[in-house]
């Protein structure tokens, strides 16, 4: 529910902000700039009011927490880099063994 406080101090209800959920939210099509659109895989949008049916709340003056654990993401990045370097090391060793075998022939 959206309420406005008039200059004389009276409060007036001006509307309701609807929130939408999807059967498969991970399948939404990313349009960029935090915009998503539905497609045949995400299912059709289901409209609900804030605070009902587990869709969440809208609160004025609050900040949303990040859904990313920065520490875990950094660890994953380091692990991926280490895996890449190990793969390159194995490739280089394989090339060296190939050259050594060709020298014997």
Secondary structure as UniProt FT lines:
FT   STRAND          2..5
FT   TURN            7..8
FT   STRAND          11..15
FT   STRAND          18..21
FT   TURN            23..24
FT   HELIX           25..27
FT   STRAND          29..32
FT   TURN            33..34
FT   STRAND          35..37
FT   TURN            40..42
FT   STRAND          46..49
FT   TURN            50..51
FT   TURN            53..54
FT   TURN            60..61
FT   HELIX           70..104
//
